[in-house]
Amino acid sequence: MNKRGVSPVIATVLLIAIVVVIALIVFLWFRGFSQEAIMKFGKNIELVCDDVRFDASFDGSSFSISNEGNVPIYRMKIKIIGDGSHSTEDLAGFVGLSAGGVDEYTHNIGSAEEVVLIPVLRGKSEKGEVNHVCDENYGYSLFVS
């Protein structure tokens, strides 16, 4: 009977270490689900994106954007779609559009077939003022080709 095994002390230490590692992994995984709440007008900023109303047009060289809602738009992202690819960048020169405001912005869109204007709102969190990019489905699509 020359069988050898792990001593009970080492086995216990290994089991405790495995449980601690698994608990840490689960904790970090759940922590990724909870994001810091960004508030605007007393409610979560993701819900405020529903209230954003704006209209846009493109005349071949510049965008005309009018804020038809009562939520100020802090910035604007532009998604340029064409030639089987897309890119997202800040709309050049956009410095904010208050409720009821209208302005024009020039941006090089190259050979784009479609552009999507995506609003960016500014809200408050525990860290101070924070930007929030609304989902693309809150954007305004323009076919430019």
C-alpha positions as CSV (number, residue, x, y, z in Angstrom):
1,M,0.0,0.0,0.0
2,N,2.3,2.7,-1.2
3,K,-0.5,5.1,-2.3
4,R,0.2,8.8,-1.6
5,G,-2.3,11.7,-1.6
6,V,-2.7,15.3,-0.7
7,S,-2.7,16.0,3.0
8,P,-6.0,17.2,4.5
9,V,-4.4,20.6,5.3
10,I,-3.3,21.2,1.7
11,A,-6.6,20.0,0.4
12,T,-8.5,22.5,2.6
13,V,-6.2,25.4,1.6
14,L,-6.7,24.5,-2.1
15,L,-10.5,24.3,-1.7
16,I,-10.6,27.7,0.1
17,A,-8.5,29.3,-2.5
18,I,-10.7,27.9,-5.3
19,V,-13.8,29.3,-3.6
20,V,-12.3,32.7,-3.1
21,V,-11.2,32.9,-6.8
22,I,-14.7,31.9,-8.0
23,A,-16.3,34.4,-5.7
24,L,-14.0,37.1,-7.0
25,I,-14.8,36.2,-10.6
26,V,-18.6,36.3,-9.9
27,F,-18.3,39.6,-8.1
28,L,-16.4,41.3,-10.9
29,W,-18.8,39.8,-13.5
30,F,-21.9,41.2,-11.6
31,R,-20.2,44.5,-11.1
32,G,-20.0,44.9,-14.9
33,F,-23.7,44.8,-15.1
34,S,-24.3,47.7,-12.8
35,Q,-23.3,51.0,-14.3
36,E,-23.2,54.4,-12.6
37,A,-26.4,56.2,-13.1
38,I,-26.3,59.4,-15.1
39,M,-29.2,61.7,-14.3
40,K,-30.8,64.5,-16.3
41,F,-34.0,66.3,-15.4
42,G,-34.3,64.0,-12.3
43,K,-34.4,60.8,-14.3
44,N,-31.9,58.3,-15.8
45,I,-30.4,59.9,-18.9
46,E,-31.1,56.8,-21.0
47,L,-34.8,57.6,-20.6
48,V,-34.2,61.2,-21.5
49,C,-33.0,60.1,-24.9
50,D,-36.6,59.2,-25.7
51,D,-37.5,62.9,-25.3
52,V,-34.9,64.1,-27.8
53,R,-36.5,65.5,-30.9
54,F,-34.5,67.0,-33.7
55,D,-34.7,67.3,-37.5
56,A,-31.8,67.4,-39.9
57,S,-31.1,67.9,-43.6
58,F,-28.0,67.8,-45.8
59,D,-27.6,70.1,-48.8
60,G,-24.4,68.4,-50.2
61,S,-21.9,70.4,-48.1
62,S,-23.5,71.1,-44.7
63,F,-26.0,69.8,-42.3
64,S,-28.8,71.9,-41.0
65,I,-30.0,70.6,-37.6
66,S,-32.9,72.0,-35.6
67,N,-33.7,70.9,-32.0
68,E,-37.5,70.5,-32.0
69,G,-37.7,69.1,-28.5
70,N,-37.1,70.6,-25.1
71,V,-33.9,68.6,-24.3
72,P,-30.7,70.5,-25.0
73,I,-28.3,68.5,-27.2
74,Y,-24.7,68.8,-25.9
75,R,-22.8,67.2,-28.8
76,M,-23.6,65.2,-32.0
77,K,-22.0,62.0,-33.2
78,I,-22.1,61.3,-36.9
79,K,-22.0,57.7,-38.3
80,I,-20.8,57.7,-41.9
81,I,-21.9,54.6,-43.8
82,G,-20.6,53.8,-47.3
83,D,-18.5,51.5,-49.4
84,G,-19.3,48.5,-47.2
85,S,-17.9,50.1,-44.0
86,H,-18.8,52.8,-41.4
87,S,-17.1,55.1,-39.0
88,T,-18.4,57.2,-36.1
89,E,-16.9,60.6,-35.2
90,D,-17.9,63.9,-33.6
91,L,-19.8,66.3,-35.9
92,A,-17.3,69.0,-36.6
93,G,-18.0,72.4,-35.1
94,F,-21.0,71.2,-33.1
95,V,-21.0,72.9,-29.7
96,G,-24.5,72.3,-28.5
97,L,-28.0,73.1,-29.5
98,S,-30.5,74.4,-27.0
99,A,-34.2,73.6,-27.1
100,G,-35.7,75.2,-30.2
101,G,-32.2,76.1,-31.7
102,V,-31.2,75.7,-35.3
103,D,-27.7,75.7,-36.7
104,E,-25.7,74.6,-39.7
105,Y,-22.5,72.5,-39.6
106,T,-20.0,71.5,-42.3
107,H,-18.6,68.0,-42.2
108,N,-16.6,66.0,-44.7
109,I,-18.6,62.8,-45.3
110,G,-16.6,61.6,-48.3
111,S,-18.4,59.1,-50.5
112,A,-21.0,58.2,-47.9
113,E,-24.3,56.6,-48.9
114,E,-26.0,57.3,-45.5
115,V,-25.2,59.3,-42.4
116,V,-26.8,58.9,-39.0
117,L,-26.7,61.8,-36.6
118,I,-26.7,60.6,-33.0
119,P,-27.3,63.0,-30.1
120,V,-25.0,63.2,-27.1
121,L,-26.5,64.5,-23.8
122,R,-24.8,65.9,-20.7
123,G,-25.9,64.7,-17.3
124,K,-24.8,64.5,-13.8
125,S,-23.3,61.5,-11.9
126,E,-21.4,61.0,-8.7
127,K,-18.2,62.0,-10.7
128,G,-19.7,65.3,-11.9
129,E,-20.8,66.2,-15.4
130,V,-20.7,63.3,-17.8
131,N,-21.5,62.9,-21.5
132,H,-23.9,60.1,-22.6
133,V,-24.2,59.0,-26.2
134,C,-27.7,58.0,-27.0
135,D,-28.3,54.7,-28.8
136,E,-28.2,54.8,-32.6
137,N,-32.0,54.1,-32.8
138,Y,-32.5,57.7,-31.4
139,G,-30.4,59.0,-34.3
140,Y,-31.6,60.7,-37.5
141,S,-30.7,58.9,-40.7
142,L,-30.1,60.8,-43.9
143,F,-29.5,59.1,-47.3
144,V,-27.0,61.3,-49.1
145,S,-26.0,59.4,-52.2
